[in-house]
Amino acid sequence: MNIYTRTGDSGQTSLFGGTRTGKDSLNVWAYGTIDEVNSTLGLVRSLLKNEQTRDTILKIQKKLFVVGAQLASDEKGTSLLKEKIEQKDIDELEAIIDNFIKDFGEIKDFVIPGESQPSAALHMARSTVRRAERHVYSLSKEGFVCPLLLKYVNRLSDAFFALASEVIYTELITTIKNKLEDKMDSEKDTLVWENMTHAALEEAKKLGVHVSVAVADINGNLLHFTRSRNAILPSIAIAENKAYSAATMKMTTEELGNLSAPSKPLFGINTVNPKLVIFGGGLPLRKNGEICGAVGVSGASVADDIRIAQRALEAFEASI
C-alpha cells in the first residue's frame, strides 16, 4: 500500500462512502483537527510514567479513530461503519472527570499550563479539542453529525483538563515523597512529623476547612507533608514555602509579612526570593530553645492557617 495516492493532488479528497469533497470542507477540518488531538496524545503518552494514566490515554486515542471515521463519512459511509460513538463512551469520559473531583477536589482557580511536560501536552490536546468542537458544531448545523458525537467531543476537553490536573498533583506528591525519602532521619522523627500533621488535620476538620501541611528542617528542606483530600492544589506549594520561609528566616511568616511591609526593613524581600511567603501560616519549631525547623499550613483563611499551624506546633512541643 502506497503512502501517496495522487488522488488528492487537485485539492479534493474522498469521504468514506464515496463522496468527493474539498480538503477545506467542514468534514476535513473536523476530522483533521481530531487527528491533531490524537497526535498530541501520543506525545502525552510518551512522557507519562504512570501506567494507569497511559492506559487511559491510549483508550481515548483508539476511540478518536472512531470519532474521525464518523466525521470522515458521508451518509452512506456512516451506515456502513461497524463502530460509532455511544452513550457509554461519554459516560467513561464523565467518570474520568467525576473521579478527579472526588479524589482531588474541584479546581477553583485558573490553571496556567506548563507545570510539567505531560500536563502541558494535555492542555495542548484540550485546547485543540475545543477547536475541533467548533468545526464539529459547524458541521452539525448542516445535519451531518450525530448528537452523541458532538457531546463526546465536548466532554473530551473537560476530561483532558481533569487528567492534566491529576498529572500535576501526582507529580507534586511524587516529588514530595522523594524529598521525604531523602530527609527522613529516623523512625522517631517520622512519628513526630506524623503526629504534627495529624493534629493539624484534626484541627482543620474541626474548623471545617481543607489544608496542606508541610514540615521543614532548619534549612527549609521538606521533611514531611500531608494534605486534606479536598484542599486546593496551590496549597501544596504554598504550605511548603511557608515552612521554608519560617525556617530560613527564623520567624513566623506573619512576622515576616510585617517586616516586609512598605517602609519596613525587609520590604521587597519576597521579590528577591519568590519562595518567601509574607502572610501567616508558617511557624518555626524550637528544640531546647533553638530553631530546628518549621511548619507551614495553607488552604484556609490566614487566621485559620495560623490556628492550625499552632496546633501542629503544640503537638511537636508535646513530643520532644
Protein Blocks (a to p, Z undefined) as FASTA:
>chain_A
ZZbgolmmnopacdehhpacdfkbfklmmmmmmmmmmmmmmmmmmmpmblklmmmmmmmm
mmmmmmmmmmmpcfklmmmpmbdcdfklmmmmmmmmmmmmmmnopafbdcdehibmklmm
mmmmmmmmmmmmmmmmmmmmnopacfklmmmmmmmmmmmmmmmmmmmmmmmmmmmmmmmm
mmmmbfklmmmmmmmmmmmmmmmmmnopacddddddfkopafbdcddfklcfklmmmmmm
mmmmmmmnopafklmmmmmgghiakgoklmmmmmbccbehiacddeehiafbdcddehia
fklmmmmmmmmmmmmmmmZZ
